[in-house]
Amino acid sequence: MAKSSQKGFSIAEILVVMGLAATIIAIGAPALIREMSHLRLKRSVMDVSTELNAARMKAIANNTKYRVEFTLNAAPTPDTFKLAYYDTGTSTWVPDPKHATKGVEPGIDITSPNADFQVEFYPTGTGTNKDICLQNTATDRMKVSVEFAVGKITVDTGC
C-alpha cells in the first residue's frame, strides 16, 4: 500500500470549519455588542458621579459653592458636563480651569432631566436634590442621584 505524498486539508474540511466558525460568531456577536453598550453606559455614569463628587469636595475644601453644569445636545453630539465655581467677587459662575468639559460616551444620552441643568454643592457639603438618568441605545438605564440633606451621590440601575 503506497502512502500519499499530499499533505493538508480537503476543501470540504475547510468549508465545515468555516461554517462552524461563522455560526459561533453569529450567535456571540449580539451579546458582545450589548455588553459593550452596557460598559459605555457604566463608564458614563461613573464619569458623571466622579465629577459630582469632585464638585462636592471642592465646595467643602474651598468654602464656596461649586456646581456641575450639564448641556444636553441633539444626537450625534454627546451630552456634556463641566465643573464651575461661584466667584463672590464678580457674583458669577466661573468654569474651573483645572477641569475640562467632559462628555458622555458615544451612544449614551442623559434622558432626565430633559433640558440643560445644574447640580450645586455648598460649603456645608449639601447639594441640590437631583436624579440624573442615563440611557444607552439598547434601553439600558442607570440613575445618578444627589441627596439634598447630605450631598450623598448614589448610583442605581433603572430610572
Contacts in CASP RR format, 6 or more apart in sequence:
PFRMAT RR
TARGET T0000
AUTHOR 0000-0000-0000
METHOD contacts of the structure
MODEL  1
MAKSSQKGFSIAEILVVMGLAATIIAIGAPALIREMSHLRLKRSVMDVST
ELNAARMKAIANNTKYRVEFTLNAAPTPDTFKLAYYDTGTSTWVPDPKHA
TKGVEPGIDITSPNADFQVEFYPTGTGTNKDICLQNTATDRMKVSVEFAV
GKITVDTGC
34 138 0 8 1.000
37 107 0 8 1.000
37 136 0 8 1.000
37 137 0 8 1.000
37 138 0 8 1.000
37 140 0 8 1.000
38 136 0 8 1.000
38 138 0 8 1.000
38 140 0 8 1.000
40 105 0 8 1.000
40 106 0 8 1.000
40 107 0 8 1.000
40 108 0 8 1.000
40 136 0 8 1.000
41 105 0 8 1.000
41 108 0 8 1.000
41 134 0 8 1.000
41 135 0 8 1.000
41 136 0 8 1.000
41 140 0 8 1.000
41 142 0 8 1.000
42 142 0 8 1.000
43 105 0 8 1.000
44 103 0 8 1.000
44 104 0 8 1.000
44 105 0 8 1.000
44 108 0 8 1.000
44 134 0 8 1.000
45 134 0 8 1.000
45 142 0 8 1.000
45 144 0 8 1.000
45 155 0 8 1.000
46 155 0 8 1.000
47 102 0 8 1.000
47 103 0 8 1.000
47 104 0 8 1.000
48 68 0 8 1.000
48 81 0 8 1.000
48 104 0 8 1.000
48 132 0 8 1.000
48 134 0 8 1.000
48 144 0 8 1.000
49 144 0 8 1.000
49 153 0 8 1.000
49 155 0 8 1.000
51 68 0 8 1.000
51 81 0 8 1.000
51 83 0 8 1.000
51 99 0 8 1.000
51 102 0 8 1.000
52 68 0 8 1.000
52 119 0 8 1.000
52 121 0 8 1.000
52 144 0 8 1.000
52 146 0 8 1.000
52 153 0 8 1.000
53 153 0 8 1.000
54 83 0 8 1.000
54 99 0 8 1.000
55 66 0 8 1.000
55 67 0 8 1.000
55 68 0 8 1.000
55 83 0 8 1.000
55 119 0 8 1.000
55 121 0 8 1.000
56 66 0 8 1.000
56 121 0 8 1.000
56 125 0 8 1.000
56 127 0 8 1.000
56 151 0 8 1.000
56 153 0 8 1.000
58 66 0 8 1.000
58 83 0 8 1.000
58 85 0 8 1.000
58 96 0 8 1.000
58 121 0 8 1.000
59 65 0 8 1.000
59 66 0 8 1.000
59 121 0 8 1.000
59 122 0 8 1.000
59 123 0 8 1.000
59 125 0 8 1.000
60 121 0 8 1.000
60 123 0 8 1.000
60 124 0 8 1.000
60 125 0 8 1.000
62 85 0 8 1.000
62 123 0 8 1.000
63 123 0 8 1.000
64 85 0 8 1.000
64 86 0 8 1.000
64 88 0 8 1.000
64 123 0 8 1.000
65 85 0 8 1.000
65 86 0 8 1.000
65 120 0 8 1.000
65 121 0 8 1.000
65 122 0 8 1.000
65 123 0 8 1.000
66 83 0 8 1.000
66 84 0 8 1.000
66 85 0 8 1.000
66 86 0 8 1.000
66 96 0 8 1.000
66 120 0 8 1.000
66 121 0 8 1.000
67 83 0 8 1.000
67 84 0 8 1.000
67 85 0 8 1.000
67 86 0 8 1.000
67 93 0 8 1.000
67 118 0 8 1.000
67 119 0 8 1.000
67 120 0 8 1.000
67 121 0 8 1.000
68 81 0 8 1.000
68 82 0 8 1.000
68 83 0 8 1.000
68 84 0 8 1.000
68 118 0 8 1.000
68 119 0 8 1.000
69 81 0 8 1.000
69 82 0 8 1.000
69 83 0 8 1.000
69 84 0 8 1.000
69 93 0 8 1.000
69 116 0 8 1.000
69 118 0 8 1.000
70 79 0 8 1.000
70 80 0 8 1.000
70 81 0 8 1.000
70 110 0 8 1.000
70 116 0 8 1.000
70 117 0 8 1.000
70 118 0 8 1.000
70 119 0 8 1.000
70 132 0 8 1.000
71 79 0 8 1.000
71 80 0 8 1.000
71 81 0 8 1.000
71 116 0 8 1.000
72 79 0 8 1.000
72 109 0 8 1.000
72 110 0 8 1.000
72 114 0 8 1.000
72 115 0 8 1.000
72 116 0 8 1.000
73 79 0 8 1.000
73 80 0 8 1.000
75 107 0 8 1.000
75 109 0 8 1.000
76 106 0 8 1.000
78 103 0 8 1.000
78 104 0 8 1.000
78 105 0 8 1.000
78 106 0 8 1.000
78 107 0 8 1.000
78 108 0 8 1.000
79 103 0 8 1.000
79 104 0 8 1.000
79 108 0 8 1.000
79 109 0 8 1.000
79 110 0 8 1.000
80 101 0 8 1.000
80 102 0 8 1.000
80 103 0 8 1.000
80 104 0 8 1.000
81 101 0 8 1.000
81 102 0 8 1.000
81 103 0 8 1.000
82 95 0 8 1.000
82 96 0 8 1.000
82 99 0 8 1.000
82 100 0 8 1.000
82 101 0 8 1.000
82 102 0 8 1.000
83 95 0 8 1.000
83 96 0 8 1.000
83 99 0 8 1.000
84 93 0 8 1.000
84 94 0 8 1.000
84 95 0 8 1.000
84 96 0 8 1.000
85 93 0 8 1.000
85 94 0 8 1.000
85 96 0 8 1.000
86 92 0 8 1.000
86 93 0 8 1.000
86 94 0 8 1.000
87 93 0 8 1.000
87 94 0 8 1.000
95 101 0 8 1.000
104 110 0 8 1.000
104 134 0 8 1.000
107 136 0 8 1.000
107 137 0 8 1.000
108 134 0 8 1.000
108 135 0 8 1.000
108 136 0 8 1.000
109 134 0 8 1.000
109 135 0 8 1.000
109 136 0 8 1.000
110 132 0 8 1.000
110 133 0 8 1.000
110 134 0 8 1.000
111 133 0 8 1.000
111 134 0 8 1.000
111 135 0 8 1.000
111 141 0 8 1.000
111 159 0 8 1.000
112 131 0 8 1.000
112 132 0 8 1.000
112 133 0 8 1.000
112 159 0 8 1.000
113 130 0 8 1.000
113 132 0 8 1.000
117 130 0 8 1.000
118 128 0 8 1.000
119 127 0 8 1.000
119 128 0 8 1.000
119 130 0 8 1.000
119 132 0 8 1.000
119 146 0 8 1.000
120 127 0 8 1.000
120 128 0 8 1.000
121 127 0 8 1.000
121 128 0 8 1.000
121 151 0 8 1.000
125 150 0 8 1.000
125 151 0 8 1.000
126 148 0 8 1.000
126 149 0 8 1.000
126 150 0 8 1.000
126 151 0 8 1.000
127 146 0 8 1.000
127 147 0 8 1.000
127 148 0 8 1.000
127 151 0 8 1.000
128 146 0 8 1.000
128 148 0 8 1.000
129 146 0 8 1.000
129 147 0 8 1.000
129 148 0 8 1.000
130 145 0 8 1.000
130 146 0 8 1.000
131 143 0 8 1.000
131 144 0 8 1.000
131 145 0 8 1.000
131 146 0 8 1.000
131 159 0 8 1.000
132 143 0 8 1.000
132 144 0 8 1.000
132 145 0 8 1.000
132 146 0 8 1.000
133 141 0 8 1.000
133 142 0 8 1.000
133 143 0 8 1.000
133 158 0 8 1.000
133 159 0 8 1.000
134 141 0 8 1.000
134 142 0 8 1.000
134 143 0 8 1.000
134 144 0 8 1.000
135 141 0 8 1.000
135 159 0 8 1.000
141 157 0 8 1.000
141 158 0 8 1.000
141 159 0 8 1.000
142 155 0 8 1.000
142 156 0 8 1.000
142 157 0 8 1.000
142 158 0 8 1.000
142 159 0 8 1.000
143 155 0 8 1.000
143 156 0 8 1.000
143 157 0 8 1.000
143 158 0 8 1.000
143 159 0 8 1.000
144 153 0 8 1.000
144 154 0 8 1.000
144 155 0 8 1.000
145 153 0 8 1.000
145 154 0 8 1.000
145 155 0 8 1.000
145 156 0 8 1.000
146 152 0 8 1.000
146 153 0 8 1.000
147 153 0 8 1.000
147 154 0 8 1.000
END
